[in-house]
Every structure is written in structure tokens, then in C-alpha cells.
């Protein structure tokens, strides 16, 4: 089958990889070049944490993320030809002593949504936390979720790019899509019409004509070089405004983030967020006082009002959107869903609640004009 995919973020690349592996002929349309950091996916931290997202996420996100971690991530990593940092050492959730109520609220939310969740986490004492992370000595207790993981998001995107180039897919870089329609992608720069057996729209916030209630939620990250810190797994610090995460990368680099602002403002990180994130990092480990800031990153994540993904479908056209802050967590499962649909049809998909039949009117695509996608 000849398939055109608009948008080369994590969803677009994973779909291209999955469908190319299945023998389809893929054309991928990318508004930037493949290595640009000015995309939503390149800004992602890469947390794969289905349980510790449950305080704010729907149970469906947990199910999609669980399936990805148990089934799809091992297969994906084994098929890539490049090394990608992937670590499954769990997540440690703690709180400042003044915010201990936030920690208790968090665990109650998890328990209410997944009654058997207690099988998948442990309440640790101060001494037990020190056994996991010897340099974290100030927390009286915390919750440990041993089955969670994280991946180096930028490395994964680059590995997918390399693999797709080796498969010789048609990668249209620096190409603005003017509109998509059943069987059709029209580009604006350069102007050209492409025909396919199926078109898949993965453009995030650029697909507002297909998802009228779609909006961007701004996220902000800080990258720190901290050779005096030796934390080995993601840490979540409960905070009244944000549930802040801190996760390790190679070469003494740490990523701090979790701001969530309902705005599509793409300006640099705010002073308020910078202060909150750096204060949180320093509270987790005083060694961050001597860290250096490598860079800050901001971008907007596509979300729908119910904060759940949706797959719209009609003959010749699919649109996948609303991944919100869970892109790397759930994208492998969504890619498997789409592949399943293309080979066996809507009656056999694993998550029918994700799917929404699209009512496409004749000539509708002629008014479709939205070139902002990532």
C-alpha cells in the first residue's frame, strides 16, 4: 500500500517505521529538517510512566502505556539499528515536607483509578530511599514504582530517522503541507499534489481543521549539567502547582520539567517556571547548586478537552492527535492500532474507544489551509 504521512514527530516517525516494516511504501512530510529541535517531539523528556501519570491521566492512558512498555517498546528497540538510551529502573515519587498532602493525594488518585495498583508500587522509608538513591537523604518516605522507564527522546527520533532513510522512504523535509484529504496530500512549499492509497495526518496542533477543539499546552524544560549529582532514575517531586520531574541522561546531564500552561505561546521559558524548576532540583539534591544550565526548551503539546488521544478515520484518510504529554508513552500502541486497522479493519482494533468515524464532505479539503505542523 502507498501511504502518505503528514508530520514527522514521534507519532509520524513511529507510524512510518511500523508501516515500512510491514512492507508499505511510505512518504513522510516534514515541515522542518529531521534534526530540528523546534518541534514538540524533540522537546519531550521521554518519560514512560503509565502509573505515575495516573494522578492526572485517564485510565485509558495507563492501559495504552502499559501495553507499550510490556509489548511494543521491546520490539521497537530490538528492530532499530542504532543505540538508544532506554532505562527501566522505575520512578521514585517524593515530596517536600510542607507538601506531604500532595503526595498523599497523588497516591489516593492512583489507588482509585487502578484498584490493584498497590501491587505495582512500594512505600519506602527514608533508609529504603537511600538504598535506591544514596544521595537522596532528606525525604522521610516516598513511593517507588519499579516497572516504569524512560527513553532518550532525541536519540530515539534520530534512530528512527536513520532507519527510515535506510529503508529509503520518501522523506520530504522542509515541506509545508497545505491540506490533507482522503488519498491526497497537497503541499504549499513547494506547491504539489500527491496521491496515496491512504493518508495519515499526525501534525499535532497543525491539524485544527480536523480537530476543532484541539489546543496547545505549553511545556518548559531545563537541561542541567551536574557532575556533583548521582541520581540514577526519574524522580517526581509533588508540588502544589506542578508535579515536577527530574530524570538522568548520560554524561551527568539531567532534565527538569513538568510545567503545564494552557497557552500556545512559543516564547522562551518564563522566569517563574525557571525559579520553580531549579528550586525543586536543588531541594531534591543540593549538588544542583553547582550545576550549569545547558539549555532550556519550550513547545506546545496537542491536547483535546478530555486529554485523550483520538484516531479519526474515513476511507483513504486517518488522523491521529491529542497525545498531550503522553506522546512517547502511548505512541507505540497507537502505531500498532493503526497498523491493525489497515490490515484487518475497524472491527478488530484493540481500543475501539479511540476511534471516531470522520464525516468528510465532498470538496471540504479545498478550504483546508493550515501549514503549522510538527
C-alpha positions in Angstrom: 0.0 0.0 0.0 1.2 3.5 -0.8 0.8 5.7 2.4 1.5 9.4 2.9 2.1 10.6 6.4 1.9 14.3 7.3 4.0 15.3 10.3 7.4 13.8 11.4 7.1 14.0 15.2 7.2 10.8 17.3 3.8 9.7 16.0 4.6 10.3 12.4 8.0 8.6 12.6 6.8 5.6 14.6 3.9 5.1 12.1 6.4 5.4 9.2 8.7 2.8 10.8 5.9 0.4 11.8 4.2 0.5 8.3 7.5 0.4 6.4 8.4 -2.7 8.5 5.1 -4.2 7.3 6.1 -3.6 3.6 4.2 -0.4 2.8 5.6 2.3 0.6 5.9 5.4 2.8 6.1 9.1 2.1 6.8 11.3 5.1 6.1 15.1 5.0 8.2 17.1 7.5 7.9 20.9 7.9 11.4 21.1 9.3 14.5 19.1 8.7 14.8 15.8 10.5 17.2 17.0 13.3 15.4 20.3 14.1 14.8 20.8 17.9 12.0 23.2 17.1 9.3 20.5 17.3 7.1 19.2 20.0 8.6 15.7 20.0 12.2 17.0 20.2 11.2 18.9 23.3 9.8 15.8 25.1 11.6 14.4 28.1 10.8 10.8 27.2 9.2 9.5 30.4 7.5 6.2 30.1 5.5 6.3 33.3 1.9 4.9 33.0 1.2 4.6 36.7 2.7 7.9 38.0 0.8 9.8 35.3 -2.5 8.4 36.8 -3.0 11.3 39.3 -4.0 13.5 36.3 -4.4 11.0 33.4 -7.3 8.8 32.5 -7.2 5.0 33.0 -7.0 4.7 29.2 -3.6 6.4 29.2 -2.4 3.8 31.7 -3.7 0.9 29.5 -2.0 2.3 26.4 1.2 3.0 28.2 1.3 -0.4 29.9 0.9 -2.2 26.6 3.6 0.0 25.1 6.1 -0.8 27.9 5.3 -4.5 28.0 4.9 -5.3 24.3 5.8 -2.6 21.8 8.8 -0.9 23.3 10.9 -4.1 23.5 10.1 -5.0 19.8 10.8 -1.4 18.6 14.2 -1.2 20.4 15.2 -4.6 19.1 14.4 -3.5 15.5 16.4 -0.3 15.4 19.9 -0.3 14.1 21.1 2.5 16.4 21.8 2.5 20.1 19.1 4.4 22.1 19.3 5.1 25.8 16.5 3.2 27.4 16.3 2.6 31.2 13.8 0.7 33.2 14.7 1.4 36.8 11.4 2.7 37.9 10.2 6.1 39.2 10.6 7.5 42.8 7.9 9.9 43.9 8.6 12.2 46.9 7.5 15.5 48.3 8.8 18.4 50.3 7.7 18.0 54.0 5.4 21.0 53.6 3.8 19.4 50.5 3.3 16.0 52.0 -0.5 16.3 51.5 0.2 16.4 47.7 2.0 13.1 48.0 -1.0 11.5 49.8 -3.4 13.0 47.3 -1.3 11.6 44.4 -1.3 8.0 45.8 -5.1 8.1 46.5 -5.7 9.1 42.9 -3.6 6.2 41.7 -5.4 3.7 44.0 -8.9 5.0 43.0 -8.2 4.6 39.3 -6.4 1.2 39.5 -7.6 -0.8 42.5 -4.7 -3.3 42.0 -2.1 -0.5 41.7 -0.7 -1.4 45.1 0.9 -4.5 43.5 3.0 -2.2 41.4 4.4 0.2 43.9 6.2 0.2 47.3 6.1 2.7 50.2 9.7 3.3 51.1 11.2 4.6 54.3 14.0 7.1 54.5 16.5 4.3 54.8 15.0 2.4 51.8 15.1 5.5 49.7 18.8 5.8 50.5 19.3 2.3 49.3 17.9 3.2 45.9 19.4 6.7 45.7 22.2 7.1 48.3 22.5 10.8 47.7 18.8 11.5 48.5 18.7 11.7 52.3 16.2 14.3 53.2 12.9 12.5 52.4 11.1 10.7 55.2 9.3 8.4 52.8 8.3 8.0 49.2 6.6 5.8 46.7 8.6 3.6 44.3 7.1 2.4 41.0 9.7 -0.2 39.8 8.2 -1.0 36.4 8.4 2.4 34.8 11.1 3.6 32.4 12.4 6.5 30.4 14.0 6.8 26.9 16.2 9.5 25.4 13.6 11.1 23.2 16.0 12.9 20.8 18.2 9.7 20.3 15.1 7.7 19.5 13.9 10.3 16.9 17.3 10.3 15.3 17.4 6.4 15.3 14.0 6.3 13.6 15.3 8.8 11.0 18.3 6.7 10.3 16.3 3.5 10.0 13.7 5.2 7.7 16.5 6.5 5.5 18.0 3.1 5.2 14.5 1.8 4.2 14.6 4.6 1.5 11.2 6.0 2.3 10.3 9.3 0.6 11.2 11.9 3.2 10.0 15.4 2.2 11.9 17.7 4.5 11.2 21.5 4.9 7.9 20.9 3.1 4.7 22.7 4.3 1.5 20.7 3.9 -1.4 23.0 2.8 -4.1 20.4 3.3 -4.8 16.7 3.6 -7.9 14.8 2.3 -8.8 11.2 1.6 -6.0 9.8 -0.6 -4.5 13.3 -1.1 -1.7 15.5 0.4 -1.2 19.0 -1.1 2.0 20.8 -0.2 2.3 24.6 -0.2 6.1 24.9 -0.3 6.8 23.6 -2.9 3.3 23.5 -4.4 2.4 20.0 -5.4 -0.3 17.4 -5.1 0.4 13.8 -4.0 -1.9 10.8 -4.3 -1.9 7.8 -2.0 -3.9 4.7 -1.1 -4.1 6.1 2.5 -3.2 9.5 4.1 -2.4 9.7 7.8 -2.4 13.1 9.5 0.0 13.4 12.5 0.6 17.1 12.6 -0.3 17.8 16.2 -1.5 21.4 16.7 -1.4 21.9 13.0 -4.5 19.8 12.4 -7.1 22.1 13.9 -9.4 21.8 10.8 -9.7 18.1 11.5 -9.9 18.5 15.3 -11.8 21.7 16.0 -11.3 21.7 19.8 -7.6 21.0 19.6 -5.3 23.3 21.6 -1.7 23.6 22.6 -0.5 23.1 26.1 2.9 24.7 26.7 5.7 22.7 28.3 9.1 24.0 29.5 12.3 22.1 30.2 15.7 22.9 31.6 18.8 20.8 30.8 21.4 20.8 33.6 25.0 19.5 33.7 25.5 18.4 37.2 28.7 16.3 37.8 28.2 16.5 41.6 24.8 14.7 41.4 24.5 10.9 41.0 20.8 10.2 40.7 20.1 7.1 38.6 16.3 7.1 38.0 13.5 9.6 37.3 12.3 11.5 40.4 8.9 13.1 40.7 8.6 15.8 43.3 5.0 16.6 44.3 4.3 20.4 44.2 1.1 22.4 44.6 1.4 23.9 41.1 3.3 21.3 39.1 4.3 17.7 39.7 7.9 18.2 38.8 10.1 15.5 37.3 13.8 15.2 37.2 15.4 12.5 35.1 19.0 11.5 34.4 20.7 11.4 31.0 24.2 10.3 30.1 27.3 12.3 30.9 25.9 13.9 34.1 23.1 15.6 32.3 19.6 16.0 34.0 16.3 17.1 32.5 13.9 19.1 34.8 10.4 19.9 33.7 6.6 19.4 34.1 5.3 22.9 33.7 1.8 22.8 32.0 0.4 26.1 30.8 -2.7 26.4 28.6 -1.2 28.7 26.1 0.3 28.3 22.6 2.9 30.9 23.3 6.3 29.7 21.9 8.5 32.3 23.6 11.4 31.3 25.8 10.9 29.8 29.3 9.4 32.1 31.9 11.3 33.4 35.0 8.6 31.9 37.2 9.0 28.4 35.8 12.8 28.6 35.8 12.8 29.5 39.5 10.3 26.8 40.4 12.1 24.0 38.5 15.6 25.0 39.7 14.4 25.3 43.3 12.8 21.9 43.1 16.0 20.4 41.7 18.1 21.9 44.4 15.7 20.6 47.1 16.0 17.1 45.7 19.8 17.3 45.7 21.9 20.2 46.9 24.6 19.3 44.3 22.4 21.1 41.7 23.6 24.4 43.2 26.8 23.9 41.3 25.2 22.7 38.1 25.4 24.6 34.8 22.4 25.3 32.6 23.0 23.7 29.2 19.8 24.9 27.5 16.1 25.5 28.0 13.3 24.2 25.7 9.7 25.2 25.2 7.0 23.8 22.9 3.2 23.2 22.8 1.7 19.7 23.1 -1.5 19.0 21.3 -4.4 18.2 23.5 -8.2 17.8 23.3 -10.6 18.8 26.0 -10.8 15.3 27.5 -6.9 14.9 27.4 -7.2 11.6 25.5 -6.0 10.7 22.0 -8.4 10.3 19.1 -8.0 8.5 15.8 -10.4 9.8 13.2 -11.0 7.6 10.1 -12.7 7.5 6.8 -11.7 5.6 3.7 -8.4 6.9 2.5 -7.7 9.1 5.5 -6.7 8.7 9.1 -5.8 11.4 11.6 -4.1 10.7 15.0 -4.0 13.5 17.5 -4.4 14.6 21.1 -1.4 12.8 22.5 -0.9 15.7 25.0 2.0 15.0 27.4 1.9 11.2 26.8 3.4 11.1 23.3 6.4 8.8 23.8 4.4 6.7 26.4 1.5 5.8 24.1 2.7 6.4 20.5 3.9 2.8 20.0 0.5 1.4 21.0 -1.3 3.9 18.7 1.0 2.9 15.8 0.1 -0.7 16.4 -3.6 0.2 16.4 -3.3 2.0 13.1 -1.4 -0.9 11.5 -4.0 -3.3 12.8 -6.8 -1.2 11.3 -5.1 -1.0 7.9 -4.6 -4.8 7.7 -7.8 -6.1 9.4 -10.3 -3.3 9.6 -12.1 -1.3 12.3 -14.0 -4.3 13.7 -10.7 -5.8 15.1 -8.9 -2.9 16.7 -7.9 -3.3 20.3 -9.1 0.1 21.6 -12.3 0.9 19.8 -12.9 3.9 22.2 -10.1 5.7 20.5 -11.7 5.6 17.1 -14.1 8.2 15.7 -15.6 8.0 12.2 -15.0 11.2 10.3 -17.8 12.8 8.3 -16.0 14.2 5.3 -18.0 16.4 3.0 -17.2 16.5 -0.7 -14.9 19.4 -1.5 -14.2 20.0 2.2 -10.4 19.7 1.7 -10.4 22.6 -0.7 -10.8 25.0 2.2 -8.3 23.2 4.3 -5.4 25.6 4.8 -3.2 25.2 7.9 0.5 24.9 7.4 1.7 24.8 11.0 2.6 21.3 11.9 5.4 19.5 13.7 
